[in-house]
Amino acid sequence: MQPSAGPSVGVVVVNWNGAAQSRECLASLEGADYANTRVCLVDNGSTDDSALTLGREFPAVEVLSLPVNLGYGGGCNAGFGWAKATGLDYVLLLNNDTVLHPNALRSLVARAEELRAAGKAAVLAPMILYASAPSTVWSAGGSLRWPWLERDHIGMGDDAAKHDEPREVTWASGCALFCSTQVADLIGPFDERYFLYLEDVDWCLRARRKGASIWFVPEALLWHKVSLTTREVDSRDLRYYYARNYYLLAFSHCGPVGRAWASLRLCVTLAKASVRSLAFPSYRRDSLYQSQSRAIVDFLRRRYGKAPYSNEAPALPGATRANERPA
């Protein structure tokens, strides 16, 4: 892509052993109608040679290979570093299991420039649609129910036509986040303690604390293959991240009432786990139940980062189940 007039945009695609998904994503970026764009594939310690393969297939794409999987936040932070070092004006963080509409980048830049002209620091979220149902909404921004951080994707399952107005939202999915490099500096890096799941909510809440707003941009379309990569992940890892990261998020952002609720829930869950493990042998053999219990213990021990199981989890947030909670 040749530079042209208009702000420069860097698109960061985070890849972990996902050549097939990343290939389709990168191909969609080649078809973007916004020319002043550079693309960086951040390879998060893949073991399948996907970075080498994709680098050969897409010579215009810059490949940044990390020696180990740093999680989604770590991959995005590396992408932020690349965008800043390259001197780009804007950056789009993008899941590799997505396909971008040709007009999406132009729409995001136009909306961002309007907000900047109005003196507003902002993070933008496109309209994310199901790849399997192209006119059905997966996420039109995110909402939170306080004080205990009940999370929802706005519009999930709706027809896209019902969400045709731009609006400010509370948070946006890490599946696709767009902001200026100045705003990225204002917010700071993703919290790599999460590794996978809820780091996007944490980042958006920190953005709001720093005075940045989160905006849904309906004219920017994106199709997402929901949960495609995490189907290959050890289910113990997923249960572990759901439980541990919920409490990390709650104790980081809830007020006194929310933290009291989270504390009570944590204590009740631990008590239930102890009684069940002692009284019912089946629970001791249930690896998913045990992974949840281990997650809570690790939260109390302040053990963060990658889940402690044998299968390495991918660095992708796109399959976040907004209402998943520890039992």
TORVO-896918 format. One record per residue (C-alpha): residue number from 0; x, y, z. Coordinates in steps of 0.25 Angstrom, whole numbers, m for minus. Layout:
REM residues N
+-----+-------+-------+-------+
:   k :    px :    py :    pz :
+-----+-------+-------+-------+
: NUM :     X :     Y :     Z :
...
+-----+-------+-------+-------+
END
This chain:
REM residues 327
+-----+-------+-------+-------+
:   k :    px :    py :    pz :
+-----+-------+-------+-------+
:   0 :     0 :     0 :     0 :
:   1 :     5 :    13 :    m4 :
:   2 :     5 :    25 :     5 :
:   3 :    m6 :    36 :     2 :
:   4 :   m12 :    48 :     8 :
:   5 :   m18 :    46 :    22 :
:   6 :   m13 :    41 :    35 :
:   7 :    m5 :    29 :    35 :
:   8 :   m11 :    16 :    41 :
:   9 :    m4 :     4 :    47 :
:  10 :   m12 :    m9 :    47 :
:  11 :    m6 :   m19 :    57 :
:  12 :   m11 :   m34 :    56 :
:  13 :    m7 :   m43 :    67 :
:  14 :    m5 :   m57 :    62 :
:  15 :    m2 :   m70 :    70 :
:  16 :    m1 :   m83 :    62 :
:  17 :   m13 :   m78 :    53 :
:  18 :    m8 :   m77 :    39 :
:  19 :   m21 :   m80 :    32 :
:  20 :   m29 :   m69 :    41 :
:  21 :   m18 :   m59 :    39 :
:  22 :   m17 :   m61 :    24 :
:  23 :   m31 :   m57 :    22 :
:  24 :   m30 :   m46 :    31 :
:  25 :   m18 :   m40 :    24 :
:  26 :   m24 :   m42 :    11 :
:  27 :   m36 :   m34 :    15 :
:  28 :   m26 :   m23 :    19 :
:  29 :   m20 :   m23 :     5 :
:  30 :   m34 :   m19 :     0 :
:  31 :   m35 :    m7 :     9 :
:  32 :   m38 :     6 :     2 :
:  33 :   m30 :    14 :    12 :
:  34 :   m16 :    15 :     6 :
:  35 :    m8 :    21 :    16 :
:  36 :    m7 :     8 :    24 :
:  37 :     4 :    m1 :    29 :
:  38 :     1 :   m15 :    35 :
:  39 :     9 :   m22 :    45 :
:  40 :     7 :   m37 :    49 :
:  41 :    11 :   m39 :    63 :
:  42 :    14 :   m54 :    64 :
:  43 :    13 :   m58 :    79 :
:  44 :    23 :   m69 :    80 :
:  45 :    16 :   m79 :    70 :
:  46 :    21 :   m93 :    68 :
:  47 :    15 :   m96 :    54 :
:  48 :    24 :   m87 :    45 :
:  49 :    12 :   m78 :    43 :
:  50 :    20 :   m65 :    44 :
:  51 :    30 :   m70 :    33 :
:  52 :    19 :   m75 :    24 :
:  53 :    11 :   m62 :    25 :
:  54 :    23 :   m53 :    23 :
:  55 :    26 :   m60 :    10 :
:  56 :    11 :   m59 :     5 :
:  57 :    10 :   m45 :     9 :
:  58 :    23 :   m38 :     7 :
:  59 :    17 :   m24 :    10 :
:  60 :    13 :   m28 :    24 :
:  61 :    24 :   m26 :    35 :
:  62 :    26 :   m38 :    44 :
:  63 :    29 :   m36 :    58 :
:  64 :    33 :   m49 :    64 :
:  65 :    32 :   m51 :    79 :
:  66 :    41 :   m62 :    85 :
:  67 :    29 :   m67 :    94 :
:  68 :    14 :   m65 :    96 :
:  69 :    12 :   m53 :   104 :
:  70 :    m3 :   m54 :   104 :
:  71 :   m12 :   m44 :    96 :
:  72 :    m8 :   m32 :   104 :
:  73 :     7 :   m35 :   102 :
:  74 :     5 :   m36 :    87 :
:  75 :    m3 :   m23 :    86 :
:  76 :     7 :   m16 :    95 :
:  77 :    18 :   m21 :    85 :
:  78 :     9 :   m15 :    74 :
:  79 :     7 :    m2 :    81 :
:  80 :    22 :    m1 :    82 :
:  81 :    24 :    m4 :    67 :
:  82 :    13 :     7 :    63 :
:  83 :    20 :    17 :    72 :
:  84 :    34 :    14 :    67 :
:  85 :    29 :    15 :    53 :
:  86 :    23 :    29 :    55 :
:  87 :     8 :    25 :    52 :
:  88 :    m3 :    34 :    55 :
:  89 :   m14 :    23 :    58 :
:  90 :   m13 :     8 :    62 :
:  91 :   m24 :    m3 :    60 :
:  92 :   m22 :   m15 :    69 :
:  93 :   m29 :   m27 :    61 :
:  94 :   m32 :   m41 :    64 :
:  95 :   m26 :   m50 :    54 :
:  96 :   m39 :   m58 :    52 :
:  97 :   m46 :   m45 :    46 :
:  98 :   m49 :   m40 :    33 :
:  99 :   m50 :   m25 :    31 :
: 100 :   m59 :   m18 :    21 :
: 101 :   m51 :   m10 :    11 :
: 102 :   m57 :     4 :    16 :
: 103 :   m55 :     1 :    31 :
: 104 :   m42 :     8 :    33 :
: 105 :   m46 :    20 :    25 :
: 106 :   m59 :    21 :    34 :
: 107 :   m51 :    19 :    47 :
: 108 :   m41 :    30 :    43 :
: 109 :   m52 :    40 :    39 :
: 110 :   m59 :    38 :    52 :
: 111 :   m46 :    39 :    60 :
: 112 :   m42 :    52 :    53 :
: 113 :   m56 :    58 :    57 :
: 114 :   m54 :    54 :    71 :
: 115 :   m40 :    59 :    71 :
: 116 :   m45 :    73 :    65 :
: 117 :   m55 :    74 :    76 :
: 118 :   m44 :    72 :    86 :
: 119 :   m48 :    58 :    91 :
: 120 :   m38 :    47 :    93 :
: 121 :   m45 :    34 :    89 :
: 122 :   m44 :    19 :    86 :
: 123 :   m53 :    14 :    75 :
: 124 :   m60 :     1 :    73 :
: 125 :   m65 :    m4 :    59 :
: 126 :   m78 :   m12 :    57 :
: 127 :   m74 :   m26 :    60 :
: 128 :   m83 :   m36 :    52 :
: 129 :   m83 :   m52 :    53 :
: 130 :   m75 :   m57 :    41 :
: 131 :   m85 :   m69 :    41 :
: 132 :   m97 :   m59 :    40 :
: 133 :   m92 :   m47 :    33 :
: 134 :  m103 :   m37 :    37 :
: 135 :  m104 :   m41 :    51 :
: 136 :   m97 :   m33 :    62 :
: 137 :   m87 :   m40 :    71 :
: 138 :   m83 :   m27 :    78 :
: 139 :   m88 :   m12 :    76 :
: 140 :   m79 :    m8 :    88 :
: 141 :   m80 :   m13 :   102 :
: 142 :   m88 :    m9 :   115 :
: 143 :   m85 :   m12 :   130 :
: 144 :   m95 :   m14 :   141 :
: 145 :   m89 :    m8 :   154 :
: 146 :   m85 :   m10 :   164 :
: 147 :   m81 :   m24 :   161 :
: 148 :   m76 :   m22 :   147 :
: 149 :   m87 :   m31 :   140 :
: 150 :   m82 :   m30 :   125 :
: 151 :   m90 :   m30 :   112 :
: 152 :   m88 :   m29 :    98 :
: 153 :   m98 :   m18 :    93 :
: 154 :  m107 :   m23 :    82 :
: 155 :  m102 :   m38 :    82 :
: 156 :  m112 :   m46 :    73 :
: 157 :  m118 :   m33 :    67 :
: 158 :  m119 :   m29 :    52 :
: 159 :  m108 :   m19 :    49 :
: 160 :  m119 :    m9 :    44 :
: 161 :  m124 :    m7 :    59 :
: 162 :  m110 :    m1 :    62 :
: 163 :  m108 :     9 :    52 :
: 164 :  m104 :    21 :    61 :
: 165 :   m90 :    24 :    67 :
: 166 :   m91 :    25 :    82 :
: 167 :   m82 :    25 :    94 :
: 168 :   m81 :    12 :   101 :
: 169 :   m74 :     7 :   114 :
: 170 :   m64 :    m3 :   108 :
: 171 :   m61 :    m9 :    94 :
: 172 :   m56 :   m23 :    91 :
: 173 :   m41 :   m25 :    89 :
: 174 :   m45 :   m32 :    76 :
: 175 :   m44 :   m19 :    69 :
: 176 :   m39 :    m6 :    76 :
: 177 :   m35 :     7 :    69 :
: 178 :   m29 :    19 :    75 :
: 179 :   m18 :    29 :    72 :
: 180 :    m4 :    26 :    77 :
: 181 :    m5 :    38 :    86 :
: 182 :   m17 :    32 :    93 :
: 183 :   m10 :    19 :    94 :
: 184 :     1 :    26 :   101 :
: 185 :    m9 :    33 :   110 :
: 186 :   m16 :    20 :   114 :
: 187 :    m3 :    12 :   116 :
: 188 :     0 :    m3 :   112 :
: 189 :   m10 :   m14 :   114 :
: 190 :    m8 :   m21 :   127 :
: 191 :    m1 :   m34 :   124 :
: 192 :    m5 :   m41 :   137 :
: 193 :   m18 :   m45 :   130 :
: 194 :   m11 :   m52 :   119 :
: 195 :   m25 :   m56 :   112 :
: 196 :   m39 :   m50 :   115 :
: 197 :   m44 :   m37 :   121 :
: 198 :   m31 :   m29 :   118 :
: 199 :   m39 :   m21 :   108 :
: 200 :   m49 :   m18 :   119 :
: 201 :   m38 :   m14 :   128 :
: 202 :   m32 :    m5 :   117 :
: 203 :   m44 :     2 :   114 :
: 204 :   m48 :     5 :   128 :
: 205 :   m34 :    11 :   130 :
: 206 :   m36 :    19 :   117 :
: 207 :   m48 :    25 :   123 :
: 208 :   m41 :    28 :   136 :
: 209 :   m31 :    36 :   128 :
: 210 :   m42 :    44 :   121 :
: 211 :   m43 :    36 :   108 :
: 212 :   m57 :    32 :   103 :
: 213 :   m60 :    19 :    96 :
: 214 :   m68 :    20 :    84 :
: 215 :   m76 :    10 :    75 :
: 216 :   m75 :    13 :    60 :
: 217 :   m86 :     6 :    53 :
: 218 :   m81 :     9 :    39 :
: 219 :   m68 :     2 :    41 :
: 220 :   m71 :   m13 :    39 :
: 221 :   m64 :   m25 :    43 :
: 222 :   m67 :   m40 :    43 :
: 223 :   m62 :   m49 :    54 :
: 224 :   m61 :   m64 :    54 :
: 225 :   m65 :   m65 :    69 :
: 226 :   m57 :   m75 :    78 :
: 227 :   m50 :   m81 :    66 :
: 228 :   m36 :   m82 :    72 :
: 229 :   m41 :   m84 :    86 :
: 230 :   m47 :   m97 :    82 :
: 231 :   m33 :  m103 :    81 :
: 232 :   m30 :   m99 :    95 :
: 233 :   m30 :  m107 :   108 :
: 234 :   m43 :  m105 :   114 :
: 235 :   m37 :  m104 :   128 :
: 236 :   m29 :   m92 :   123 :
: 237 :   m42 :   m85 :   119 :
: 238 :   m49 :   m88 :   132 :
: 239 :   m36 :   m83 :   140 :
: 240 :   m36 :   m70 :   132 :
: 241 :   m51 :   m67 :   134 :
: 242 :   m50 :   m69 :   149 :
: 243 :   m36 :   m62 :   152 :
: 244 :   m38 :   m51 :   143 :
: 245 :   m52 :   m47 :   148 :
: 246 :   m47 :   m45 :   162 :
: 247 :   m34 :   m37 :   157 :
: 248 :   m44 :   m28 :   149 :
: 249 :   m54 :   m27 :   160 :
: 250 :   m43 :   m23 :   171 :
: 251 :   m37 :   m13 :   161 :
: 252 :   m49 :    m6 :   157 :
: 253 :   m61 :    m8 :   166 :
: 254 :   m64 :     2 :   177 :
: 255 :   m66 :    m2 :   192 :
: 256 :   m80 :    m9 :   189 :
: 257 :   m74 :   m17 :   177 :
: 258 :   m62 :   m21 :   184 :
: 259 :   m70 :   m26 :   196 :
: 260 :   m79 :   m34 :   187 :
: 261 :   m67 :   m40 :   180 :
: 262 :   m60 :   m43 :   193 :
: 263 :   m73 :   m50 :   198 :
: 264 :   m74 :   m58 :   185 :
: 265 :   m60 :   m62 :   186 :
: 266 :   m61 :   m67 :   200 :
: 267 :   m74 :   m74 :   197 :
: 268 :   m68 :   m81 :   185 :
: 269 :   m56 :   m85 :   193 :
: 270 :   m65 :   m91 :   204 :
: 271 :   m73 :   m99 :   194 :
: 272 :   m61 :  m104 :   187 :
: 273 :   m55 :  m109 :   200 :
: 274 :   m68 :  m116 :   205 :
: 275 :   m70 :  m122 :   191 :
: 276 :   m56 :  m127 :   190 :
: 277 :   m57 :  m133 :   204 :
: 278 :   m71 :  m139 :   203 :
: 279 :   m72 :  m143 :   188 :
: 280 :   m60 :  m150 :   181 :
: 281 :   m66 :  m147 :   167 :
: 282 :   m62 :  m132 :   169 :
: 283 :   m48 :  m136 :   172 :
: 284 :   m48 :  m143 :   159 :
: 285 :   m54 :  m132 :   151 :
: 286 :   m43 :  m125 :   145 :
: 287 :   m51 :  m112 :   141 :
: 288 :   m56 :  m111 :   155 :
: 289 :   m42 :  m112 :   160 :
: 290 :   m37 :  m102 :   150 :
: 291 :   m47 :   m92 :   155 :
: 292 :   m43 :   m94 :   170 :
: 293 :   m28 :   m93 :   166 :
: 294 :   m31 :   m80 :   159 :
: 295 :   m37 :   m74 :   172 :
: 296 :   m25 :   m79 :   180 :
: 297 :   m15 :   m73 :   170 :
: 298 :   m23 :   m60 :   170 :
: 299 :   m21 :   m59 :   185 :
: 300 :    m6 :   m63 :   184 :
: 301 :    m5 :   m52 :   173 :
: 302 :    m1 :   m62 :   163 :
: 303 :    m4 :   m56 :   149 :
: 304 :     0 :   m58 :   135 :
: 305 :    m1 :   m71 :   127 :
: 306 :   m10 :   m82 :   132 :
: 307 :    m2 :   m94 :   139 :
: 308 :    m7 :  m105 :   130 :
: 309 :     0 :  m113 :   119 :
: 310 :    m6 :  m107 :   107 :
: 311 :    m2 :   m93 :   103 :
: 312 :   m13 :   m83 :   102 :
: 313 :   m14 :   m74 :    89 :
: 314 :   m13 :   m59 :    90 :
: 315 :   m27 :   m56 :    86 :
: 316 :   m38 :   m49 :    93 :
: 317 :   m49 :   m51 :    83 :
: 318 :   m57 :   m62 :    89 :
: 319 :   m59 :   m54 :   102 :
: 320 :   m72 :   m59 :   108 :
: 321 :   m77 :   m46 :   114 :
: 322 :   m86 :   m53 :   125 :
: 323 :   m77 :   m64 :   129 :
: 324 :   m75 :   m64 :   144 :
: 325 :   m68 :   m73 :   154 :
: 326 :   m78 :   m82 :   161 :
+-----+-------+-------+-------+
END
